[in-house]
């Protein structure tokens, strides 16, 4: 593969099959398009959390910060190209109707780009401060940053404060909006997956695994640990920012506590889904989020009122009795499925003595 | 003697009220194998930690090939070409042996874009050769955490060689290794010194090993350098014998 994704014909066929299922889903179950879109966002949550939590051993509880940040950056950008943002938010939805088709899509395009870039900058600055912390201190530190971001947004009137922002209305017929955002969420998640699949086959992956296993030893070998940690967080922030931008538009109304910075729901789900699927693997987060999302939908439907208790029990059982997660368990049982020898780059081959 | 590769001058390091190193001065000649002995708690590992930048020193100066390094951090010193191994072996336990070696390659010239490159075949070949050299080739696909303590020590040694340092600081390389493997390890250390040109500075408790290996030995006791000289001089020094066995 020229892109070094390590796809064999068999795995390529598997990936294409899943992709086809993803494309078919909103046509087969048109009433559930938004739920499917949220599912893709959940997969992206788990994939991006695992970069640091699984591969690098830094358990961030504050990654939701970049999701909310992306959401607000996108909203402000979309509004700002047409209106004065302070007036728009002060009117509280009263002047939202006047977005033309062009204005809407130009604003959305600009918003998505900025909602990817600004979280990256914020992640780079925060990594400079927070990566002095290790273990539980890092987890609490990141949690604090996310909660602080929610509180600050809540009291910042320019972006609507606790009243939130009514997002511009999607210009299109019924059903179009759902399908558009479904496609956007799916593309974002698939790109995130492919990017990580490539990333985990470069030196970067070995370096962040080394930081996870023994950061002091990695430093003793001269590894640029700060550099790797910063890039890892920036990658998370990039995709989470985009996810936030799409999610905000899909919801139609954003506010800080429940939609943008939901530390206690989405912020914890990221961790729970990754642990369920198996952290430190590429497919663990995907499988974990699929299962978790299915369970969440089932419990919300049939155990309403008890749904958080059911999820809590799942998390407890997971972390007490099943720490390795589904893919981790499979790896213990069937190590030959996972035996991935290091691939050499094709351009240089040394006269090997046949032994290597 | 030309400029020593390591020059420690009047280094003092205290932890609270405990003075672990008091005005320690010593030199390690380039290309040599230099030993550091002393009873437990005499400050040998503290001195190593000071040299590699693991903690700041209270006073004194440490020079590496003429360059003052006492204010640099561990990573910068490692990238200059001075590496240490740990008394309690440290390897990347969830990664296989080949990956342990690949991540150990020198980082002194690595640039930002290098982090996204794959490994060229020649580096993988070199990793295999070094695993062969320490006798772990057949275990190369096992995760490092599944190796025995002695094998992890050998792996750590191979990782250090992969890094192509100018100086290697070894903290008790033979501790916990099966006695029959010790001779092999001594041979490999001498080989690394003679053929790869790596200066070795070795903390060792096993007198047979250090007398056999080193050409120059420092003996520390209670945080101070007690004696120095050739292995014969050290063996005959009454102060060294007293430090180990106590005096009347």
Boltz contact constraints between the chains, C-beta under 6 A:
constraints:
  - contact:
      token1: [A, 202]
      token2: [B, 116]
      max_distance: 6.0
  - contact:
      token1: [A, 202]
      token2: [B, 118]
      max_distance: 6.0
  - contact:
      token1: [A, 203]
      token2: [B, 115]
      max_distance: 6.0
  - contact:
      token1: [A, 203]
      token2: [B, 117]
      max_distance: 6.0
  - contact:
      token1: [A, 204]
      token2: [B, 115]
      max_distance: 6.0
  - contact:
      token1: [A, 204]
      token2: [B, 116]
      max_distance: 6.0
  - contact:
      token1: [A, 206]
      token2: [B, 99]
      max_distance: 6.0
  - contact:
      token1: [A, 206]
      token2: [B, 103]
      max_distance: 6.0
  - contact:
      token1: [A, 209]
      token2: [B, 95]
      max_distance: 6.0
  - contact:
      token1: [A, 210]
      token2: [B, 92]
      max_distance: 6.0
  - contact:
      token1: [A, 210]
      token2: [B, 103]
      max_distance: 6.0
  - contact:
      token1: [A, 213]
      token2: [B, 92]
      max_distance: 6.0
  - contact:
      token1: [A, 213]
      token2: [B, 93]
      max_distance: 6.0
  - contact:
      token1: [A, 213]
      token2: [B, 94]
      max_distance: 6.0
  - contact:
      token1: [A, 214]
      token2: [B, 90]
      max_distance: 6.0
  - contact:
      token1: [A, 214]
      token2: [B, 92]
      max_distance: 6.0
  - contact:
      token1: [A, 217]
      token2: [B, 90]
      max_distance: 6.0
  - contact:
      token1: [A, 219]
      token2: [B, 74]
      max_distance: 6.0
  - contact:
      token1: [A, 219]
      token2: [B, 75]
      max_distance: 6.0
  - contact:
      token1: [A, 220]
      token2: [B, 74]
      max_distance: 6.0
  - contact:
      token1: [A, 221]
      token2: [B, 78]
      max_distance: 6.0
  - contact:
      token1: [A, 221]
      token2: [B, 104]
      max_distance: 6.0
  - contact:
      token1: [A, 221]
      token2: [B, 163]
      max_distance: 6.0
  - contact:
      token1: [A, 222]
      token2: [B, 75]
      max_distance: 6.0
  - contact:
      token1: [A, 222]
      token2: [B, 78]
      max_distance: 6.0
  - contact:
      token1: [A, 222]
      token2: [B, 79]
      max_distance: 6.0
  - contact:
      token1: [A, 222]
      token2: [B, 107]
      max_distance: 6.0
  - contact:
      token1: [A, 223]
      token2: [B, 107]
      max_distance: 6.0
  - contact:
      token1: [A, 342]
      token2: [B, 98]
      max_distance: 6.0
  - contact:
      token1: [A, 342]
      token2: [B, 124]
      max_distance: 6.0
  - contact:
      token1: [A, 344]
      token2: [B, 121]
      max_distance: 6.0
  - contact:
      token1: [A, 344]
      token2: [B, 124]
      max_distance: 6.0
  - contact:
      token1: [A, 345]
      token2: [B, 118]
      max_distance: 6.0
  - contact:
      token1: [A, 345]
      token2: [B, 120]
      max_distance: 6.0
  - contact:
      token1: [A, 348]
      token2: [B, 120]
      max_distance: 6.0
  - contact:
      token1: [A, 348]
      token2: [B, 121]
      max_distance: 6.0
  - contact:
      token1: [A, 349]
      token2: [B, 121]
      max_distance: 6.0
  - contact:
      token1: [A, 350]
      token2: [B, 121]
      max_distance: 6.0
  - contact:
      token1: [A, 350]
      token2: [B, 122]
      max_distance: 6.0
  - contact:
      token1: [A, 350]
      token2: [B, 125]
      max_distance: 6.0
  - contact:
      token1: [A, 356]
      token2: [B, 125]
      max_distance: 6.0
  - contact:
      token1: [A, 356]
      token2: [B, 128]
      max_distance: 6.0
